[in-house]
C-alpha cells in the first residue's frame, strides 16, 4: 500500500543569537548535562548520541507537522511524519519506499530562501519525481512582500535573495506553494485532484512564469483537534510534547515580523487543553511545551487554568511563553503547583525609553519583580533581550546588561538564563516601514544596519562583551535533560550552570581539551558527595 504523503515539519536550523555560537562544546556537541554525565561515566563521545535528545525543551516534536498529519489523517489520507529532515534521513528513506504521491514541507521553522533551497535539494536527491508542496509562514510572508513590490518606498529589492516570488524562483524544485495563512483546505483540494488554477491560495511556476491564485478573504485558520494516540510511536520517545493553548498575539511590538491576522486568533477551551494533557500523560509524556506566541493571549486569567490543572491532578510539568505584565499580579505559587517548570519572558530591553520605542508596554521594575517572584516559587526563567533597536545607545544597552547582571538570587530554587540577540531589520516588521526608516535614520537590511545612534557592529560588540562580563547567570542551554537538572539540588544546579558558563568564556581564548573540561565537572559533582 502506498502513502499519500510524507509530511516534514522542519529542515535545517540556524540560531539568530550572537551568544549561541559561544556555548561550551565537547567533541563538537553542545555541552548539555546529559553529555557531560555520559562522559563522566567513562563513555566515548562516539557512543553518546542515543539519549542526548530526550527530556529537554529543545528537542520537542514540532506541532506544525503533527497538525497537518492529524488533519490529513482525519480526511482519510495515509501519511508519514518526519520531524526534522536532517536528523531522520533513514526514516525518510523508509517512507519513500512506500511510494508517496506528495512530500509536504512546512516552513514554520524556515526563515530564509537559502534554507528552503537546501531542504528541497536534499529531498530531491532521494525523491526526484515526487510532487513537493511547500507551505507555512515563510511562504505566506513572501506572498505579503510580493504585494509590496510595486511600492517604490518599501525595500523589497534587498529581500529578493531571502524571500520567495520577488525574483524568478523557477529553479527551486518545488511543484506547488500553499499561500494561505494555514492552507489546510488548499492542501486537501490539491491532494484530491482539484485543478491547480481553481484552488484558492496556490502558487506554482510554469513556462509562463509565476501563477498565484490569491488566498480567499473568507479563509479561516482551522483549530485542528489532535488525536494523540494516532500519532507515530516514535514521536513520543523524548517524553516531551508540544501543545497549543492559544494562537496569535494581540500586542504590536515594533520589531516583530510575525504575521498577525485576527482570523487566526483564538483561545482554546480549558476542557480541551486538560483533555490533551491527560491523553499525553497516558502516553508517557512527562513534559509539555506550550507553543503559544503568548500563553492564553496574555490574558490575566492564568489562575483559572492553573486551578483546573491542579483539580484534574495533571502530573505533567510545562513551559510556556508569557508576558511579564500577565504575571505581575498572578499567584505564582499556584502556577508552580499547576506544573509550570519554566517561563520564557520576552523582555528585550531594560531601559524605559527603548521599551517605549519597541511598544513593549512594560517597564524594568515590573520585569524585576516578576523574575524575582518566579524564581522564589521555584519556576525557572529564560529571558530574551535585543541589543541595537533604533534609539539604542551605549547607555541604554548598558542598562539592559546591568539588569541581567543584577539577577542574582542564589537562595531561590528557580534558575535564570538569558538569550541576547542583535536587532535585525527584517521585512514586514513595523520598524521596516519607510516612515520609520526616515524617523530613525535607519539604513540597511537584516543583519547589517545602522541608525542615528548605533550600528550593527556596535551591537555585536556589546553582546560579545556582555557574554564575558555576566558572571552570575548563564545563557540558556535548552537541550539540557530536565530530569537530570532537577535531580540536582538547587545550589548544585546553579553551580553547574555557572561553571559551564565560566568554561565557555575560558575556551574563547584558551585551548582546553575535552578531558580537562570533564575534569572540572567531575570535581564539581564529587564535591557534592
SVG drawing of the C-alpha trace seen along z (x, -y; Angstrom):
<svg xmlns="http://www.w3.org/2000/svg" viewBox="-15 -61 60 63">
<polyline fill="none" stroke="black" stroke-width="0.4" points="0.0,0.0 1.4,-3.4 1.5,-6.5 -0.4,-9.6 2.1,-12.0 5.2,-12.4 5.0,-15.4 8.2,-17.2 7.9,-19.6 11.3,-21.2 14.6,-21.2 17.8,-23.0 18.4,-25.1 20.3,-28.3 20.3,-30.3 20.0,-34.1 21.5,-34.6 25.0,-36.1 26.0,-34.1 24.8,-30.6 28.0,-30.1 29.9,-30.6 28.3,-27.8 30.6,-25.3 31.1,-22.2 32.6,-18.8 33.7,-16.9 31.7,-19.4 28.5,-18.8 26.8,-21.3 27.9,-20.5 24.5,-19.5 24.2,-17.9 23.5,-14.6 26.6,-14.7 28.7,-15.7 27.2,-13.0 27.8,-10.3 31.5,-11.4 31.9,-11.4 30.8,-7.7 33.7,-7.0 31.8,-6.6 33.4,-7.7 32.0,-10.7 31.2,-8.4 28.7,-6.4 26.8,-9.2 24.2,-10.0 21.4,-7.7 19.8,-9.5 21.1,-13.1 17.8,-14.4 15.4,-13.0 13.6,-15.0 14.5,-18.6 12.7,-21.7 14.8,-22.0 14.1,-18.6 10.3,-18.8 8.4,-17.4 7.0,-20.2 3.3,-20.9 3.0,-22.1 3.7,-18.7 1.6,-17.0 -1.3,-19.3 -1.0,-18.6 -0.7,-14.8 -3.8,-14.8 -5.8,-16.9 -5.0,-14.8 -5.4,-11.5 -9.0,-12.5 -9.6,-13.2 -8.7,-9.6 -5.2,-10.2 -2.3,-7.9 0.7,-9.9 4.2,-9.5 5.7,-12.1 9.2,-13.4 10.0,-15.9 13.5,-17.1 14.7,-16.1 18.4,-16.1 18.1,-14.0 15.7,-11.5 17.1,-10.6 16.9,-6.9 13.2,-7.1 12.6,-9.4 14.1,-6.8 12.0,-4.1 8.9,-6.1 10.0,-6.8 9.8,-3.0 6.1,-3.3 5.8,-5.4 4.3,-8.6 2.4,-10.9 3.3,-14.1 6.0,-15.4 4.7,-18.3 7.3,-20.6 6.2,-23.2 8.2,-26.4 7.3,-27.2 11.0,-26.9 12.4,-28.2 13.0,-31.9 15.3,-32.3 15.1,-31.1 18.6,-29.5 17.3,-27.3 14.4,-26.2 16.6,-25.5 18.9,-23.4 16.0,-21.3 14.4,-20.9 17.7,-19.9 18.2,-17.2 14.7,-15.9 15.2,-15.8 18.4,-13.9 16.3,-10.9 12.9,-11.8 13.5,-13.4 10.0,-12.8 7.7,-13.1 5.4,-16.2 6.7,-18.6 4.3,-21.0 5.6,-23.8 3.5,-26.0 3.6,-27.8 4.6,-31.2 7.6,-31.8 5.6,-31.2 2.8,-33.5 5.3,-36.2 6.9,-36.0 3.4,-36.5 2.8,-39.5 6.1,-41.0 5.2,-40.4 2.2,-42.6 4.5,-45.4 6.8,-45.1 5.1,-47.9 5.6,-50.3 8.9,-52.1 9.4,-53.3 9.2,-49.8 12.5,-47.9 11.8,-44.6 14.9,-44.6 17.1,-43.7 14.7,-40.9 14.9,-39.2 17.7,-36.8 15.9,-35.8 12.2,-35.6 10.2,-33.8 8.4,-35.2 10.3,-38.6 12.6,-37.2 12.3,-34.2 12.4,-31.2 11.6,-28.7 14.9,-26.8 13.7,-25.8 12.4,-22.3 9.1,-22.9 5.9,-21.9 3.3,-23.9 3.3,-26.6 0.4,-26.9 -0.1,-30.7 -2.9,-30.7 -2.1,-31.6 -2.6,-28.0 -3.6,-26.4 -5.1,-23.0 -8.1,-23.4 -5.9,-24.3 -3.7,-21.3 -6.7,-18.9 -8.1,-20.3 -4.7,-19.7 -4.4,-16.2 -7.9,-15.3 -7.2,-16.3 -8.8,-19.7 -7.2,-21.7 -4.4,-24.0 -5.8,-27.1 -9.1,-26.7 -7.5,-26.3 -7.6,-29.5 -4.2,-30.4 -2.0,-28.2 1.2,-29.2 3.3,-27.5 5.6,-28.1 5.2,-27.0 6.7,-28.1 4.9,-31.4 6.3,-32.2 4.7,-32.5 1.0,-31.9 -0.7,-32.6 -4.4,-32.3 -5.0,-34.8 -6.0,-33.5 -9.7,-33.7 -10.8,-36.6 -13.0,-34.1 -10.1,-31.8 -10.4,-30.7 -7.5,-29.4 -8.5,-25.9 -8.2,-24.7 -7.3,-21.1 -8.0,-18.7 -5.0,-16.4 -5.7,-12.7 -2.5,-12.0 -2.9,-8.2 -2.9,-8.1 0.5,-9.7 3.5,-7.6 5.0,-6.0 8.5,-7.4 7.1,-10.9 6.7,-10.2 10.2,-8.8 11.6,-12.0 8.6,-12.2 8.3,-16.0 5.4,-17.2 4.0,-20.5 0.5,-21.7 -1.2,-24.9 -3.5,-26.8 -4.0,-29.8 -3.0,-31.2 -1.9,-34.7 -0.8,-37.7 -2.8,-41.0 0.3,-43.0 2.2,-45.0 5.9,-45.1 7.6,-47.1 10.5,-44.6 8.1,-41.6 7.6,-40.3 5.1,-37.5 2.1,-37.6 -0.9,-38.7 -4.4,-38.1 -7.4,-38.4 -9.0,-35.4 -6.2,-33.3 -6.5,-34.4 -8.2,-32.2 -8.1,-30.8 -8.9,-27.1 -11.4,-25.9 -9.7,-24.8 -11.5,-21.5 -9.9,-20.7 -6.4,-21.7 -6.9,-19.5 -8.0,-16.5 -4.9,-17.0 -2.7,-16.8 -4.5,-13.8 -4.1,-12.0 -0.4,-12.8 0.1,-11.8 -1.4,-8.4 1.1,-8.1 4.0,-8.5 4.7,-12.2 6.4,-13.9 6.8,-17.5 4.8,-19.8 5.9,-22.9 3.0,-25.3 3.9,-26.8 1.7,-29.8 3.2,-33.1 1.7,-34.5 0.1,-32.0 -3.7,-32.4 -3.1,-35.6 -1.6,-37.2 -5.0,-37.5 -4.9,-38.0 -6.8,-34.8 -3.9,-32.4 -5.0,-31.2 -8.2,-29.7 -6.4,-27.2 -3.8,-26.5 -6.6,-25.6 -8.0,-23.2 -4.7,-21.5 -4.4,-21.0 -8.0,-19.8 -7.5,-17.3 -4.2,-16.1 -2.3,-16.8 1.2,-15.4 2.9,-16.9 5.4,-19.8 5.3,-22.5 7.0,-25.5 5.4,-28.5 6.0,-32.0 4.2,-34.7 4.3,-38.4 5.6,-39.8 2.6,-42.0 0.3,-39.0 2.2,-37.6 2.6,-40.8 -0.5,-40.1 -0.8,-36.4 -0.5,-33.8 2.9,-32.3 2.8,-29.7 -0.4,-28.4 1.4,-28.5 4.2,-26.2 1.7,-23.8 0.0,-23.6 3.2,-22.1 4.8,-25.2 8.5,-24.4 9.8,-27.3 8.5,-30.6 10.0,-32.3 9.9,-36.1 10.4,-38.4 11.9,-41.3 14.0,-42.7 15.3,-45.8 15.7,-47.1 15.7,-50.8 12.3,-52.6 12.9,-54.7 13.8,-51.6 10.8,-49.7 8.6,-52.7 10.2,-52.7 9.6,-49.0 5.9,-49.4 6.5,-46.7 4.0,-48.3 6.0,-47.3 8.8,-48.6 12.1,-47.3 10.6,-47.4 7.8,-45.0 10.3,-42.7 12.5,-42.6 9.6,-41.9 8.2,-39.1 11.5,-37.4 12.2,-37.5 8.8,-36.1 9.1,-33.3 12.5,-32.3 11.3,-32.4 8.5,-30.0 10.9,-27.5 10.0,-28.4 12.9,-28.8 13.1,-31.9 14.6,-32.2 14.6,-35.8 15.3,-37.2 16.9,-40.6 17.6,-42.6 20.5,-45.0 20.5,-47.7 16.8,-48.6 16.5,-52.1 17.1,-54.6 19.5,-52.3 22.7,-53.9 25.7,-52.6 23.9,-54.0 20.6,-52.2 22.4,-48.9 24.4,-49.2 21.1,-49.4 20.0,-46.2 23.2,-44.4 23.3,-45.8 19.8,-44.5 20.8,-41.0 23.8,-41.2 21.5,-42.3 19.5,-39.0 21.3,-37.1 19.0,-35.1 21.1,-32.1 18.7,-31.5 15.8,-30.7 15.1,-27.4 14.4,-28.7 17.2,-29.4 17.6,-32.4 19.1,-32.2 19.3,-34.7 19.4,-34.9 20.8,-38.1 20.0,-38.8 21.2,-41.7 18.5,-43.8 17.6,-42.7 15.9,-44.8 13.5,-42.2 10.8,-42.8 7.2,-43.0 8.1,-44.2 6.7,-47.7 10.1,-49.2 10.9,-48.2 8.3,-50.7 9.7,-53.6 8.4,-56.2 10.2,-54.5 13.4,-54.4 13.3,-58.2 12.4,-58.8 15.5,-56.9 17.9,-57.4 17.6,-53.7 19.5,-52.1 20.5,-48.6 18.8,-45.2 18.6,-42.2 21.9,-41.7 23.7,-44.8 22.1,-48.1 22.8,-51.5 20.6,-54.2 21.1,-57.6 22.5,-56.2 24.1,-52.7 25.4,-50.4 25.1,-46.6 28.9,-46.3 28.4,-48.2 25.5,-46.0 27.5,-42.8 30.4,-44.1 28.1,-45.0 26.7,-41.4 30.1,-39.8 31.4,-42.0 28.2,-41.1 28.9,-37.4 32.2,-37.8 31.0,-40.3 28.0,-38.5 29.1,-36.1 26.0,-35.5 23.9,-33.8 24.3,-31.8 23.0,-31.9 20.3,-29.2 21.0,-25.6 17.5,-24.4 18.7,-21.0 19.6,-20.0 17.9,-16.9 15.2,-18.1 15.2,-15.1 18.9,-15.3 18.8,-19.0 16.0,-18.6 17.9,-15.7 20.5,-18.2 19.9,-20.4 19.0,-24.0 22.5,-25.1 24.3,-22.4 22.2,-23.2 23.3,-26.9 26.9,-25.9 26.8,-23.6 25.3,-26.3 27.8,-28.9 30.7,-26.5 29.7,-25.7 29.3,-29.4 32.7,-30.2 34.3,-27.4 32.5,-28.7 34.3,-32.0 37.6,-30.4 37.7,-28.4 37.1,-31.5 40.7,-32.5 42.4,-29.4 42.6,-25.9 41.1,-23.3 40.9,-19.6 37.7,-17.7 39.4,-15.8 40.3,-19.0 36.8,-20.2 35.3,-17.0 37.8,-17.0 36.3,-20.3 32.8,-18.9 34.0,-15.7 35.4,-17.8 32.2,-19.8 30.0,-16.8 32.4,-14.9 32.4,-17.9 28.6,-17.4 29.2,-13.9"/>
</svg>
